[in-house]
Amino acid sequence: MEKKLSEFNVGEEGVIRKVGGDGRIRRRLFDMGVTPGANVYLRKKAPLGDPLEVTIRGYELTLRKSEAEVVIMEVKG
């Protein structure tokens, strides 16, 4: 099942399938290690859903909701 990273619930895991967005946002995400094939675990979500804290490639990363909207994930489990 595929869904956007911004739609994940705390504790959910998945694999990145696609990174969309315009060139600037896409480049920024790639620079942070948000690339297809990477495993992602959603650690925390702010009360209004922005920002999100994820574990990716062995480190914690905080993403804006607008950035997480363009990351298409395959849910594990």
Helices and strands as residue ranges (DSSP letters): E 2-4, G 5-7, E 13-19, H 23-31, E 39-45, E 52-56, E 59-63, H 65-68, E 71-75
